[in-house]
């Protein structure tokens, strides 16, 4: 029986830098992103921020931010925003990769420990070539 995985929806806030010739970057970005099929909803939160809603299987926040940067928008680069952004990028990448794996590809726990044991350096293995082992 095949079990369908649930759809993972994300809602993220993207803020823009104040120091930009376009003082209404949020409004311009809203117009740009609302035409993209992979993005479910875009709304303006403040004068400098928008909220983007999307499905993780279709697009990730990193791709959206790269699209905006490539289009000439300046994203907010304050310390807190960069930390949040890095955390979002990492967690979404991990979630996305986990969604792509079918359940049967996961290793059994004993296989993991056996593989780990084989690669550890311990006294049960003699790394010397066969012809050197008889001289001890």
C-alpha positions in Angstrom: 0.0 0.0 0.0 1.5 3.4 -1.1 1.1 6.1 1.5 1.1 9.6 0.1 3.2 12.1 2.0 1.5 15.3 3.2 2.0 18.5 1.4 4.4 20.8 3.3 3.3 24.4 3.1 5.6 27.3 4.2 4.9 30.9 5.0 7.9 33.1 5.1 8.5 36.9 5.5 10.9 38.6 3.2 12.1 42.1 4.2 13.9 44.6 2.0 16.7 47.1 2.7 15.7 50.7 3.1 18.7 52.0 1.1 17.4 51.4 -2.4 16.3 53.7 -5.2 12.9 52.0 -5.2 11.4 53.0 -1.9 8.5 50.6 -2.6 10.5 47.4 -3.1 7.9 45.3 -1.2 5.1 46.4 -3.6 7.3 45.9 -6.7 8.3 42.4 -5.4 4.7 41.5 -4.6 3.8 42.3 -8.2 6.7 40.3 -9.5 6.1 37.2 -7.3 2.3 37.1 -7.7 2.8 36.0 -11.3 4.9 33.0 -10.4 2.9 29.7 -10.6 4.9 27.9 -7.9 4.0 30.6 -5.3 0.6 30.2 -3.8 0.1 33.6 -2.2 2.0 36.8 -1.7 0.8 39.7 0.6 2.3 42.9 1.8 3.0 42.9 5.6 4.6 46.3 6.0 6.1 49.0 3.8 9.4 47.0 3.6 8.2 43.4 4.1 6.1 40.8 2.2 4.8 37.4 3.2 5.2 34.5 0.7 3.2 31.2 1.0 4.4 28.2 -1.1 4.6 24.4 -1.2 8.0 23.0 -0.4 7.8 20.4 -3.1 7.6 23.1 -5.8 9.9 25.9 -4.6 12.1 26.9 -1.6 12.7 30.3 0.0 16.3 30.3 -1.2 15.2 30.2 -4.8 12.7 33.0 -4.2 15.3 35.2 -2.6 17.8 34.4 -5.4 15.2 35.4 -7.9 14.6 38.7 -6.2 18.3 39.4 -5.8 18.8 38.6 -9.5 16.0 41.0 -10.4 17.8 43.8 -8.5 16.0 43.9 -5.2 18.1 44.4 -2.0 17.1 42.1 0.8 17.5 43.1 4.4 20.9 41.9 5.7 20.6 42.7 9.4 22.2 40.1 11.7 18.8 38.7 12.8 17.5 38.5 9.3 20.6 36.7 8.1 20.4 34.2 10.9 16.7 33.5 10.2 17.4 33.2 6.5 20.3 30.7 7.1 18.1 28.6 9.4 15.3 28.6 6.9 17.6 27.6 4.0 19.1 24.8 6.0 15.8 23.4 7.4 14.0 23.6 4.0 16.9 21.9 2.2 16.8 19.0 4.8 13.0 18.8 4.6 13.1 18.8 0.8 15.7 16.1 0.7 13.7 14.0 3.2 10.5 14.4 1.1 12.3 13.0 -2.0 13.4 9.7 -0.4 11.0 6.8 -0.5 10.7 4.9 2.8 12.4 1.7 1.5 15.8 3.4 1.0 16.4 4.0 4.7 19.0 1.6 6.2 18.3 -0.7 9.0 19.9 0.3 12.3 22.1 -2.8 12.5 23.5 -2.0 9.0 24.4 1.5 10.2 26.3 0.1 13.2 28.0 -2.6 11.2 29.2 -0.1 8.6 30.4 2.2 11.3 32.3 -0.6 13.0 34.1 -1.5 9.8 35.4 2.0 9.4 36.6 2.5 13.0 40.3 2.1 13.8 40.5 -0.7 16.5 42.8 -3.6 17.5 40.9 -6.2 15.4 42.4 -5.1 12.2 46.0 -5.4 11.0 46.7 -2.8 8.4 50.1 -4.2 7.5 50.5 -6.0 4.2 50.2 -9.8 4.4 54.0 -10.4 3.8 54.9 -8.2 6.8 52.6 -9.9 9.3 54.7 -13.0 9.8 57.7 -11.0 11.1 56.2 -10.3 14.5 
